[in-house]
Amino acid sequence: METAEQALGSCVLELQRKKTKGGMMEKSSLEYPLSPNQQGLWSLEQRFPNRGLYNLSAAWRLPPDISFPTLRRAVERLCARHPALRTTFSDQGGIPFQVAHGNLPIDFREVRMENGDEANLRKILETQISRPLDLERGPPTRWVLISIPEQAPVLLLIVHHIVADAWTYTEMIV
């Protein structure tokens, strides 16, 4: 039979094995219950699926010479810093839960416009914003870089309200 000291020692050894070169713990998936507000949003998503009703969005004009790979790396770092941006949702036996993944691929895409027509840009923005986010597969965000000939590109961020409200949305980005 293992003593308390031996059990503690085993746990410490296991934690040390999980450390990476930089001394940080490897990220793993963690399961959590939903908050009451998240439960309400989850219930509405289940009742009215594939509508994008609870997508929050913001768009920014970026410098014209922005590098797509550099921007993507910045988005990856932002998502690595905020577990909510790496979270999926599901339910088991009617009980909803969320899983904060250690690593979840980001949804980052580029749309190239053929001309700088504002009406066309508005249509692209509206289409992207209204597209639902798949909460079960994730991620709960979509990043769209819209390249416009002879104009500054636009970065659009769509995030589901289940992981952010207006306050946290702003705090994550700043």
N, C-alpha and C positions, 0 to 999 in steps of 0.2 A: 504494500500500500504506500502511496506517495505522500510525503509530508507536505505541509504548507510551504516550507522553504524550498523543497524540490519543485513544487508546482510553480511557485513564483520564479524560480531560476529558469525553468523551462519556458515560461512566458517571456522572460527577458531575452533568452537566447533566440526565441522565435522572432521577437521584435528586432533584434540586432540583425538577423538574417534578412529581414525585409528592408533594411536600410539601403539606399542607393549610394552611389559614389559621393554625392553632395551632402550626405548625412540626413537627407529627408526621407520620410517614410514613403514607400510606394503607395500610390493611390489605389484604393479598392472601392468597390461598390458598397454603399451603405443604404439600408432601407429605413424609412421613417413613415410614421402615420401622417395623414393630411391634417392641416389646420381646419377649423370650421369653415373658413372662407374658401379654402381650396376644395373642401368636400362639396360645397355648393357649386363651385365652378365645374368640378369633375362631373357632378350629377347633371348639370345643364349640358355639358359636352356629350355625355352619353345619350341624353334625351334628344338633342339636336346636333348630331354629328356632321362633320365636314362642311361647316359654314363659315369658319373664321370669325365668328362673332366677338370673340374675346381677345383678338389680336391687338396689341398696342404697337404703335409704330412711330418712328422718327426718321427724318431724312436730313442729310447734311451735304452741302457743296464742299468738295475737297479741292486741294490744290491740283491744277491741271497735270502736273508731272508726277502724281502719286504712283507708286509702284504697287501693282496688284499683289505680287508675292510678299512684299513688306507689309502691306495692309492685312493680308491674310494671316501672317505671323502675329501681328498685333492682336487680331481678333482671337486667334488661338490662345494667346497669353491671357487675354481678358476672360475667356471661357475657363481657362485653367484656374484662374483666381477666384471665380464665383461658382460654387457648386450648383446653384440654381440653374445655371446655363448648361449644366451637364446632367439634368434630371429628367427621368421618364416617370410615367404614371401608369398604374394598372390597378386591378383589383383581383382579389382571390376570395372566393366564397362570398361575394358581395361587399367585402371590406376593402376600400381603396387604400393604396399606399403609394409612396414615391421612392424612387431609387436614385440617389446621388451617385453617379458613376465616376470612377477615377479618370476615365478617358471615354469620351463620346465624340465621334466625328462631328465637326461643325458643318452646317449647311451654308456654304459661302459660294456664291455664283456671280458671274458677270453677264450682264445684258448689254449688248452693243446696239445703240440706236443708229439708224442710217442717216438721220438728219436731226437737227436741234429743235424740232417742232415741240413747243410747250404742251400742246394738246396730246401729242404722242407720249411725252414724258409723263403727264398726268395719268394717262391710260395705263402705262406700265406700272406706275406706283399703285394705282387702285387695284390692278389685277394681282400684284404681288401681296398687297396688304390683305385682300379678301381671301387669298388661298389659305386653307386651314393648315395648322401645324399638327403633326402626328405626335400626340402626347405619349402614346405607348411605345413608339420606336425612337422618338426624339430626333434631334434636340428640340427644345421648346422655343427655339429662335431660328430666324432665317436672315442672312446677311446678303444684300444684293448690291453690287457695284454696277451702276449704270453709266456706261461710257457714252459720251455725247460728242460727235464730231465738232471740233473747234470750240468746245466749251469745257468748263470744269466738270468732272464727273460727280455723280451723286451717289452717296452711300445710304442705303435704306436698311434700317434694322426693324425687324418684326419680332416681337416677343409675346408669348402668351401670358395673359393676365394671371394665370394660375401660379406663375413664378415671379411676377413683378407687378407692382402698382406704380403710379406716377412717381412717387418718392423714390422707391428702390431702383426703378428704371433709370432715373436721373443719376442717382448715386453710383450705380454700376458703371456708367459710361464716363463720368467725370473723373 
